[in-house]
Amino acid sequence: MDNPRTATLLMHCPDRPGVVAAVTRFLAGHGANIVDLDQHVDRAEGVFFMRVRWELEGFALDAEAFSEAFRTTIAEHFQAIWQLHHNARPLRMALFVSKMSHCLYDLLSRWQSGEWHVEVPLIISNHETLRPVAEQFGIPFHCFPITADNRAEQEAAERELLERHAVDLAVLARYMQIVGPTLIDAFPQRIINIHHSFLPAFAGAKPYHAAHARGVKIIGATSHYVTADLDAGPIIEQDVTRITHRDSVEALVRKGQDLEKLVLARGIWAHLQRQTLVYQNRTIVFS
């Protein structure tokens, strides 16, 4: 993030003339220096989407004053739904893992190197397998074994832990458990998952084996926000790589895991930059 002392507005409203002019005039009138502006019109739905970012230095309105002024001046007039994000404070990101470490190591290296403007206050798992990785990076590790009988109780404890640590974003870094409504309702559009893109064709424990047996020619990965519909939440990022008959199952797994790391990182980055706006179970991802 080149300048953390910024604010970002995400909004959508019925498409009509004058929206951009009104918003930029409002911001400029309160001393904003706009550094990014992107917009999109969905002509089929008749909806206008916009992301605008400005420097906080010299801006006359704090968050509370902005909310009141923007609501009465812009939002009510244009029937806008909007979000305001101040970027001065690093987001607090909790990581959920099971036994596979490739995504976890990648995310922790990005955090440790300072590539991302985040804090990682804790790691949650349903197994003890990756506790040594958390200890290696000096991050508290909490294990919540989950069964059909204790799922609700354990997720309630996880939710309490996340709220106690003021977590902003939860990332399922190959967390091999279904996340229930206790967590989803508490963190709407704030839980990001990663999975291979074989679904629904090759579900189950060994999708790469099944894909290899079928002779697939491309494999991929998908990062998305978690919703109550399993692996069907709004997609943030996807990528693919080609496969040939020369690739073994092990090669598919290696290439697939490389994609998973990259696609998950891209999805998280878009969220951290406040580039994602969810509308009717799909995302507008601004550049």
N, C-alpha and C positions, 0 to 999 in steps of 0.2 A: 504494500500500500504506500504510494508515494507521499501522501499527506493525510495522516490520520485525523487531523483537526478539520474534519469536514462533516457535513450532514448530507443525507441522501433521502430524496422523496421518491416514492414509488406510488403511482396512481393509475386508475383506469376509470373511464366514464363513457357515456354515450358519445359517439363521434359527432362533433359539430365544429363550425369555424370558431376560431378565437381562443382555444384552450391554451395553446403554447404561449400566445401573446399575454394572456391574463396571468398565467403562472409566472412567467419570467418578469413581467412588470411588477407583480407582487413581491417577488424576491429582490429585485433591484431596488424597489422602493424602500426596503428595509436594510439596504447596504450589502446585499449578497454579491460575491464575485463567483459567478457560475463557472465551474471547471469541466463539467461533463453534462451533455444533454442528449438523450436518445429517445426515439418515439416510434410507435408502430400503430397502424390502423388495421384491424381485422374487418375487412369490408363485408364479409359474409355475415358477421355478427353485428356489425355497426358499432364496434367498440374501439375506443382510443386508449392506448397505453403509453405511459411516459415514465422515464427515469431521469432525474436531474440531481446533480451533486454540486454543492457550493462550499466555499471556505467559511469556517465559523468566525475567523478573525474579522472583526469589523461588522459582523452581522448583529442587528439590533435586537432580535427576538430569541429568548430562551425557548426550551421545548414547550413549556406550558403556554406561553404567550403566542408562540407560533400556532399551536393547535387551535386556540380560540380564534385567532385572526384568520387563519387559512380556512377553517370551517365556515365562518360566516361570510368571508369575502369570495372564496373560490369553490369550495366543496359543495355547499348547498346550491349555488347557482348552476354548477355543471353536473350535479348529481354524481359526484366523484366518490370513489372508495380509495382511501389512501393510507400510506404508512410513512412515518418519519423515523429515520435512524441516524443517531449521532455516532460517529466513528472514532471518537477520541478514546473511548475505553475498549481494550481488547476483549473480544468475545471469549466466554468461558466454554470450552468444548470438552465434553465427556466422551470417552471411547468405550464402545461395547465390543467385546471379543469372545471367541470360544477357544479353538485350538490352533487355527491357522494364523501364522504370524506375519505374512508378507505385507498385508495392508497396514498392520500396526507399526511395523518397523518404518515403513515409508512415511506415515503420518508423523511419527515421533521425530524422525530426522528433519522433516520440514519445520516442525515446531522448535526443535532444539537449535537449528541453524538460524532461526529468526526470520525465515522466509515468510511465515504467516504471523499476523498481528493477533495472536490468540494466547490463551492460557489453557493448560490441560490439568485441571484440579484432581481428576481421578479416572481410573479405568475400572470398568465393571465387566465381570465375566460370569458365565455359568459353569466354568471349569477352573481348576487351579493351574492348568498347563502353562499359561503365559505370565504367571506371577513373577518369574525371574526377569522377564523383559521389563515389566513395570519397575521392579527394584533397580534394574540397570540404569533406568532413566530417572530414578528418584521420584516416581509418581505413586501415590497411594492406590492400592489394588484391593477391590472388594469382590468377593465371590458369593454369588447367589445361585446355588444349584436349583434348577427348576424341574418340577415334575407336574403331571396333570393335576395332582392333588394340592400342590402348594403354589401354583402359578399366581393366583390373585394376591396371596399374601406376600410373595416375594416381589412382585411388581410394585405393590404398595410401598414396600421398604425401599426399593430402588427409586421410586418417585420421591419419597421423603428425603433420600440422600441427595438426589439431584437438586431439589429445591433448597436444601440446607446449604449446598455449595454454590447456589446462585448460578446454575448452569444455564447457558443460553442455547446451546446446540448439542444434540446427541448424535454421534456417528456410529453406525453399525458396521464395524470394520471386519466383515465376515463373521458376524454374530449369528450363530446357527440356532436361533430360537425365534418363534413367532412373537412379535411384540403386541401386547394386548391393549385394550382401550384405556387402561389405567395410565399408561405412559403416553399413548397417542393423543388422548384428550388434553393432557397437561402440556404437551409440546407440539401443538399443531403447526405443520410446515417447519418444524425445527428438529426433525429426526431424518437423517439421510442414510440411505442403505445402498449397498453395492451388491450386485450379483452378476453371474454370467448371463449372457443373452440367449441361452438355449431355451428358456421358458417360452411357451408351455410345452414345446415339442419333447424336450429331454429333461424331465423333472427327476427328482430322486437324489440319492446319495452319490451316484457316479455319473454325472451328466457328460463328462468328457469321454468316458468309456463308451457311453451310448452314442455320442456324436461321432466318435472315431469309427465305431462299427457301422454307422450309417453312411460314412464317407462324406462328411460335410466339407464344404470348400471355404467357408468363412466361419470364424468364431468372434464373439464380441463380449462387451460388458456394458452394464447400464447402472447409472446412479440415479436415484429418485427419492422424493420425499415419501415417508411412510404414512400410509393411511390404513383404515380398517380393512380395505380390500388387499389381500396378500399380493405383494409384488406388482401392484397395479396403481401405485401412486404417481403423481406428476413427475415426468422424466426431466432430469436436469442435464445430463450428459450421457453420450453413448460413443462407442468407437468399435471398430472391427479390424481384424487382420486376416489375411488369406491363409488357407491351409491346402496342402497337397497330399497326395498318396504317400509321400516320403515321410510325413510327420507321424511319429508314434504317439501313443496316448500320453507319454511323458512330455513330448514336445508340445502337445495341445495344452496340457496343464501349465507348462512353463509360460507359453505365449498368453494363455488366458489369464494367468496371475499377473503378468506384466500389464495387460490391459486393465485389469481390475484396479491395480494401484494407480494407474494414470487417470482413469475415468473417475474414480472416487476423489482423487485430489482435485481434478478440474471441477467436479460438482461442489466440493467444499469451498474452493476458491470463489466460485460464482456466488455462493451464499454469503461468504465473508465480505465480498465486494458489494453486496446488496444489488446484484444484477438479476435476481430471479423474482418474478411476479407470477403467482399462481392464479389461474382463472379457469374455472370449470374443469378441474383435474388435469390441466396441462399447464406448462410453464411458458411464459415469455422470458427468454434469457437475453438480456440486453448486452451489447458489446461493450 
